[in-house]
Amino acid sequence: MAAIWAGIDAGKTHHHCVAIDEGGRRLLSRRVTNDEPELLELLADVLALGDEVTWGIDLADGGATLAIAILLNHDQTVHYISGRSIHRASEGYRGEGKTDAKDAAVIADQVRVRRDLHPLRAGDDAVIDLKILTGRRMDLVADRTRTVNRLRAQLAGIFPGLERALDLTSTGPLTLLTGYQTPAAIRRIGAKRLETWLRNRKVLRADRIAGIAVQAAERQHTSLPGEKLTAQLVHTLAKEVMALNQQVAELDKAIEARFREHRTFDVITSMPGLGIILGAEFLAATGGDMSIFGTPDRLAGFGGVAPVPRDSGKIRGNLHRPQRYNRRLQRVFYTSALFSIRNCEESRRFYDRKRAEGKRHTQAVLALARRRVNVLWALLRDGRCYEHTPPIALAA
């Protein structure tokens, strides 16, 4: 049986594929358009070279999605190798130049010699949807943060007292800024009328917000340069933040609805600190199938909460923060650990113990996150929910 290894250097518009035999001899090298007919033709030509083909690719989504789907639909074994791994491995091959053909050849050869690669699998529809939804949510939250920062900068330029006094991520203060942005305008309307104006727009605690605004306006009677134009920008930015808040809220509902349909919903959300959004992001990053990772250590390494040893010679126990890990998953582990410290007695005791051992806050939270990975991995493996008191094994 002739075995063939094919590497694909994936791109947005074109891919380059190189196929090699068991001796590393190049059998095929071709640049193809990221189009189904050309990809199917490439698949047929590679399959004609041998009885068994193993594929490698340096992208797992984006421009490589179509190629991966076609290969998986034809029962092909496909391994993912990160671009960083390919870049480092290419240093061991002849020549300093970098071309798509060379990268594809390196991918094929790495798939041929390595035994630690896991094959890609057809994605769960719910997991794919959650990956799309949570990715979109992260974009919206980042846009909102940038817009709030711009809003603060503009408001501080004409009315620093109000910018300092208001929480510009909340609906009430944002509603105020859509109508009144300058000290003079707020003084003219007065506290009572401003409170009524806010109540008519269904603002909670309108009296408090109106009082803060009028008090800040009474402390500033100087009109600053560019005040009129800046006030218009503040109005526009406040509207944009409110619109982004609405989009995030609607997206949160869609994420929850889709997440609840997944079989692991009850298990994941039973873990202290893992709510709807963080749980959905965990599922989107991992797929919820712990057999892919094999051990909790590999899951912790993938999530960036396991220290990496860097021993050499007589140096032992030299641990460093990892460099290669999933940033989104690390944020999920770290943030959920923070939340669990507030809401879970066991997590609080573990955190306090680490602090008593002399660890800094961040180190203690990471240690807790690492411990929680073991628990979450076991819960998903066994398909049971978290219990504050572990079940006692029945005697045989």
C-alpha positions as CSV (number, residue, x, y, z in Angstrom):
1,M,0.0,0.0,0.0
2,A,1.5,3.3,-1.1
3,A,1.2,6.0,1.5
4,I,1.1,9.7,0.5
5,W,1.3,12.8,2.6
6,A,-0.1,16.1,1.2
7,G,0.5,19.5,2.7
8,I,-1.6,22.6,1.9
9,D,-0.3,26.1,2.5
10,A,-3.7,27.8,2.7
11,G,-4.6,31.3,1.6
12,K,-7.6,33.5,1.1
13,T,-7.8,33.2,-2.7
14,H,-5.3,30.4,-3.5
15,H,-3.8,27.4,-1.9
16,H,-0.5,25.6,-2.7
17,C,-0.4,21.8,-2.3
18,V,2.6,19.5,-2.2
19,A,2.4,15.7,-2.1
20,I,5.3,13.5,-1.0
21,D,5.9,9.8,-0.7
22,E,7.3,7.9,2.3
23,G,10.9,8.9,1.3
24,G,10.0,12.6,1.1
25,R,10.2,12.7,-2.7
26,R,7.9,15.4,-4.1
27,L,5.2,13.8,-6.3
28,L,3.0,16.9,-6.9
29,S,3.3,20.6,-6.5
30,R,0.3,22.7,-7.5
31,R,-1.2,26.1,-6.9
32,V,-5.0,26.0,-7.0
33,T,-7.8,28.6,-6.7
34,N,-9.9,28.5,-3.5
35,D,-12.8,27.2,-5.5
36,E,-14.7,23.9,-5.3
37,P,-14.1,22.5,-8.8
38,E,-10.3,23.1,-8.6
39,L,-10.1,21.6,-5.1
40,L,-12.0,18.5,-6.2
41,E,-9.7,18.1,-9.1
42,L,-6.7,18.4,-6.8
43,L,-8.2,15.8,-4.5
44,A,-8.7,13.4,-7.3
45,D,-5.1,13.9,-8.6
46,V,-3.6,13.4,-5.1
47,L,-5.7,10.3,-4.5
48,A,-4.4,8.8,-7.8
49,L,-0.9,9.0,-6.5
50,G,-1.3,6.4,-3.7
51,D,-3.7,4.2,-1.8
52,E,-3.7,6.2,1.5
53,V,-3.4,10.0,1.8
54,T,-2.9,12.0,5.0
55,W,-3.4,15.7,4.7
56,G,-1.9,18.6,6.6
57,I,-3.0,22.3,6.5
58,D,-1.9,25.4,8.3
59,L,-5.3,27.0,8.8
60,A,-8.4,25.6,10.6
61,D,-10.9,28.2,9.5
62,G,-11.3,31.3,7.4
63,G,-10.0,30.8,3.9
64,A,-9.3,27.1,4.5
65,T,-12.9,26.2,5.5
66,L,-13.9,25.1,2.0
67,A,-10.9,22.9,1.5
68,I,-11.2,21.3,4.9
69,A,-14.9,20.6,4.4
70,I,-14.3,19.0,1.0
71,L,-11.6,16.8,2.4
72,L,-13.7,15.7,5.4
73,N,-16.7,15.1,3.2
74,H,-14.5,12.6,1.2
75,D,-13.4,10.8,4.4
76,Q,-9.9,12.2,4.3
77,T,-7.6,12.4,7.3
78,V,-6.7,16.1,7.8
79,H,-4.3,17.4,10.5
80,Y,-3.9,21.1,11.5
81,I,-0.4,22.5,12.0
82,S,-0.1,26.1,13.2
83,G,1.8,28.7,11.2
84,R,4.2,29.2,14.0
85,S,5.1,25.5,14.0
86,I,5.7,25.6,10.2
87,H,7.8,28.7,10.5
88,R,10.1,27.1,13.1
89,A,10.2,23.7,11.4
90,S,11.2,25.3,8.0
91,E,14.5,26.5,9.6
92,G,15.6,22.8,9.6
93,Y,15.1,22.5,5.8
94,R,17.5,23.5,3.1
95,G,17.4,27.1,1.9
96,E,16.6,30.3,3.6
97,G,13.9,31.4,1.1
98,K,10.2,31.3,1.9
99,T,7.7,30.3,-0.7
100,D,4.2,28.8,-0.7
101,A,5.6,25.7,-2.3
102,K,8.3,25.3,0.4
103,D,5.8,25.8,3.2
104,A,3.4,23.2,1.7
105,A,6.3,20.8,1.4
106,V,7.3,21.4,5.1
107,I,3.6,20.8,6.1
108,A,3.5,17.5,4.2
109,D,6.8,16.3,5.7
110,Q,5.8,17.3,9.2
111,V,2.6,15.3,8.9
112,R,4.7,12.4,7.7
113,V,7.2,12.4,10.6
114,R,5.1,13.7,13.6
115,R,2.9,11.4,15.7
116,D,1.5,14.0,18.1
117,L,-1.0,15.7,15.7
118,H,-4.7,15.3,16.1
119,P,-7.0,15.0,13.0
120,L,-9.6,17.7,12.4
121,R,-13.2,16.6,12.7
122,A,-16.4,17.8,11.2
123,G,-17.7,20.5,13.5
124,D,-20.8,20.4,15.6
125,D,-23.4,22.8,14.2
126,A,-24.1,24.3,17.6
127,V,-20.4,24.8,18.4
128,I,-19.8,26.4,15.0
129,D,-22.7,28.8,15.6
130,L,-21.4,29.7,19.0
131,K,-18.0,30.3,17.6
132,I,-19.5,32.7,15.1
133,L,-21.7,34.4,17.7
134,T,-19.1,34.8,20.4
135,G,-16.6,36.1,17.8
136,R,-19.0,38.7,16.7
137,R,-19.7,39.6,20.3
138,M,-16.0,40.1,21.0
139,D,-15.9,42.5,18.0
140,L,-18.8,44.5,19.2
141,V,-17.5,44.7,22.8
142,A,-14.1,45.9,21.4
143,D,-16.0,48.5,19.2
144,R,-17.9,49.6,22.3
145,T,-14.8,50.0,24.4
146,R,-13.2,52.1,21.7
147,T,-16.3,54.3,21.3
148,V,-16.6,54.8,25.0
149,N,-13.0,55.9,25.2
150,R,-13.6,58.4,22.4
151,L,-16.7,59.6,24.1
152,R,-14.8,60.1,27.4
153,A,-12.0,62.0,25.5
154,Q,-14.4,64.4,23.8
155,L,-16.5,65.0,26.9
156,A,-13.4,65.7,29.0
157,G,-12.4,68.3,26.5
158,I,-15.5,70.5,27.2
159,F,-17.0,69.2,30.5
160,P,-14.4,67.3,32.6
161,G,-16.5,67.4,35.8
162,L,-19.3,65.5,34.2
163,E,-17.0,63.0,32.5
164,R,-15.5,62.2,35.9
165,A,-18.8,61.9,37.6
166,L,-20.7,59.6,35.2
167,D,-20.4,56.0,34.2
168,L,-20.5,56.3,30.5
169,T,-21.2,52.6,29.9
170,S,-24.6,52.8,31.6
171,T,-27.9,53.7,29.8
172,G,-28.9,56.6,32.0
173,P,-25.7,58.7,31.6
174,L,-25.7,57.9,27.9
175,T,-29.3,59.0,27.5
176,L,-28.4,62.3,29.3
177,L,-25.6,62.9,26.8
178,T,-27.9,62.5,23.8
179,G,-29.8,65.6,25.0
180,Y,-27.4,67.7,27.1
181,Q,-23.6,67.9,26.8
182,T,-22.5,71.3,28.1
183,P,-22.6,73.0,31.5
184,A,-24.7,75.9,30.3
185,A,-27.3,73.7,28.7
186,I,-27.7,71.7,31.9
187,R,-27.9,74.8,34.1
188,R,-30.6,76.2,31.9
189,I,-32.9,73.2,32.1
190,G,-32.3,72.7,35.9
191,A,-32.5,69.6,38.1
192,K,-36.3,69.2,38.1
193,R,-36.9,69.5,34.4
194,L,-33.9,67.4,33.7
195,E,-35.2,64.7,36.0
196,T,-38.6,64.8,34.2
197,W,-36.8,64.6,30.8
198,L,-34.9,61.5,31.9
199,R,-37.9,59.8,33.4
200,N,-39.9,60.3,30.2
201,R,-37.1,58.3,28.5
202,K,-37.4,55.5,31.1
203,V,-34.1,56.2,32.8
204,L,-33.7,54.5,36.2
205,R,-32.7,56.7,39.1
206,A,-33.3,59.8,37.0
207,D,-33.2,62.0,40.1
208,R,-29.7,60.9,41.0
209,I,-28.3,61.4,37.5
210,A,-30.0,64.8,37.1
211,G,-28.5,65.9,40.5
212,I,-25.0,64.8,39.6
213,A,-25.2,66.6,36.2
214,V,-26.5,69.9,37.7
215,Q,-24.0,69.8,40.5
216,A,-21.2,69.3,37.9
217,A,-22.6,72.1,35.8
218,E,-22.7,74.5,38.7
219,R,-18.9,74.0,39.2
220,Q,-18.0,75.0,35.6
221,H,-19.1,78.4,34.1
222,T,-16.3,78.7,31.6
223,S,-17.2,77.9,27.9
224,L,-14.3,76.1,26.3
225,P,-13.1,76.4,22.7
226,G,-14.8,74.1,20.2
227,E,-17.6,73.4,22.7
228,K,-20.5,73.5,20.2
229,L,-18.9,71.1,17.7
230,T,-17.6,68.8,20.4
231,A,-21.1,68.7,22.0
232,Q,-22.4,67.4,18.6
233,L,-19.7,64.7,18.6
234,V,-20.6,63.7,22.2
235,H,-24.2,63.4,21.2
236,T,-23.3,61.1,18.2
237,L,-20.9,59.0,20.2
238,A,-23.4,58.5,23.0
239,K,-25.9,57.3,20.4
240,E,-23.3,54.9,19.0
241,V,-22.6,53.4,22.4
242,M,-26.3,52.9,23.1
243,A,-26.7,51.2,19.7
244,L,-23.7,48.9,20.5
245,N,-25.2,48.1,23.9
246,Q,-28.4,47.0,22.2
247,Q,-26.6,44.9,19.7
248,V,-24.6,43.1,22.4
249,A,-27.8,42.5,24.4
250,E,-29.5,41.0,21.4
251,L,-26.4,38.9,20.7
252,D,-26.3,37.6,24.3
253,K,-29.9,36.3,23.9
254,A,-29.0,34.5,20.7
255,I,-25.9,33.0,22.3
256,E,-27.9,31.8,25.3
257,A,-30.6,30.2,23.1
258,R,-28.0,28.4,21.0
259,F,-25.9,27.3,24.0
260,R,-28.9,25.9,25.8
261,E,-29.4,23.5,22.9
262,H,-26.1,21.9,23.4
263,R,-25.8,18.7,25.4
264,T,-23.0,20.1,27.6
265,F,-24.9,23.2,28.7
266,D,-25.9,22.0,32.2
267,V,-22.5,20.6,32.9
268,I,-20.6,23.7,31.9
269,T,-22.8,26.2,33.5
270,S,-22.9,24.2,36.8
271,M,-19.2,25.1,37.3
272,P,-19.0,28.1,39.6
273,G,-17.9,31.2,37.7
274,L,-18.9,29.9,34.3
275,G,-22.0,31.7,33.2
276,I,-23.8,31.8,29.9
277,I,-21.3,33.9,27.9
278,L,-18.0,32.5,29.4
279,G,-19.5,28.9,29.0
280,A,-20.4,29.6,25.4
281,E,-16.9,30.9,24.7
282,F,-15.4,27.8,26.3
283,L,-17.5,25.6,24.2
284,A,-16.7,27.6,21.0
285,A,-12.9,27.3,21.8
286,T,-12.9,23.5,22.7
287,G,-15.9,22.0,21.1
288,G,-16.8,20.4,24.5
289,D,-15.2,17.0,23.5
290,M,-12.5,16.3,26.1
291,S,-11.3,13.2,24.2
292,I,-9.6,15.6,21.7
293,F,-7.3,16.7,24.5
294,G,-6.8,13.3,26.2
295,T,-5.8,14.7,29.5
296,P,-6.6,17.9,31.6
297,D,-2.9,18.8,31.3
298,R,-3.2,19.2,27.5
299,L,-6.4,21.3,28.0
300,A,-4.6,23.5,30.5
301,G,-1.7,23.9,28.1
302,F,-4.1,24.8,25.2
303,G,-5.7,27.3,27.5
304,G,-2.5,28.9,28.7
305,V,-2.9,28.2,32.4
306,A,-0.1,25.6,32.7
307,P,3.5,26.8,33.3
308,V,6.1,25.6,30.8
309,P,9.4,24.2,32.1
310,R,12.6,25.7,30.7
311,D,15.3,23.5,32.2
312,S,18.9,23.4,30.9
313,G,22.0,21.8,32.4
314,K,22.0,22.2,36.2
315,I,18.9,24.4,36.1
316,R,15.8,22.6,37.3
317,G,12.3,23.7,38.1
318,N,12.6,26.8,35.9
319,L,9.0,27.5,35.0
320,H,7.7,30.2,32.6
321,R,4.5,31.5,31.2
322,P,3.6,29.7,28.0
323,Q,4.0,31.5,24.6
324,R,1.7,29.3,22.5
325,Y,-1.9,29.0,23.7
326,N,-5.5,30.0,22.8
327,R,-5.9,33.6,24.1
328,R,-9.7,33.4,24.2
329,L,-9.7,30.3,26.2
330,Q,-7.2,31.7,28.7
331,R,-9.4,34.7,29.2
332,V,-12.3,32.3,29.9
333,F,-10.3,30.3,32.5
334,Y,-8.9,33.4,34.2
335,T,-12.1,35.4,34.3
336,S,-14.2,32.5,35.5
337,A,-11.7,31.8,38.2
338,L,-12.0,35.5,39.4
339,F,-15.8,35.1,39.5
340,S,-15.6,31.9,41.4
341,I,-13.5,33.5,44.1
342,R,-16.5,35.8,44.9
343,N,-19.2,33.1,44.7
344,C,-17.6,29.8,45.7
345,E,-16.2,29.0,49.1
346,E,-13.9,26.3,47.9
347,S,-12.4,28.6,45.3
348,R,-12.0,31.3,47.9
349,R,-10.2,29.0,50.3
350,F,-7.8,27.8,47.5
351,Y,-7.1,31.4,46.5
352,D,-6.4,32.5,50.1
353,R,-4.1,29.5,50.6
354,K,-2.0,30.4,47.6
355,R,-1.9,34.0,48.7
356,A,-0.7,32.9,52.1
357,E,2.1,30.9,50.4
358,G,3.4,34.2,49.1
359,K,2.0,34.1,45.5
360,R,0.9,37.4,43.9
361,H,-2.8,37.9,43.0
362,T,-2.3,37.0,39.3
363,Q,-0.3,33.9,40.2
364,A,-3.0,32.8,42.7
365,V,-5.8,33.2,40.2
366,L,-3.8,31.3,37.5
367,A,-3.2,28.5,40.0
368,L,-6.9,28.4,40.8
369,A,-7.7,28.4,37.1
370,R,-5.4,25.4,36.5
371,R,-7.1,23.5,39.4
372,R,-10.5,24.3,37.9
373,V,-9.4,22.9,34.5
374,N,-9.0,19.4,36.1
375,V,-12.5,19.6,37.6
376,L,-14.2,20.9,34.4
377,W,-12.4,18.3,32.3
378,A,-13.6,15.5,34.6
379,L,-17.2,16.8,34.6
380,L,-17.3,16.9,30.8
381,R,-15.7,13.5,30.6
382,D,-18.2,11.9,33.0
383,G,-21.2,14.0,31.8
384,R,-22.2,15.1,35.3
385,C,-22.8,18.5,36.9
386,Y,-20.6,20.2,39.5
387,E,-21.5,19.5,43.1
388,H,-20.0,21.4,46.1
389,T,-19.7,18.1,47.9
390,P,-18.2,15.4,45.6
391,P,-20.3,12.2,45.4
392,I,-19.0,9.3,47.6
393,A,-18.1,6.2,45.6
394,L,-20.4,3.3,46.5
395,A,-18.7,0.2,48.0
396,A,-18.7,-2.8,45.7
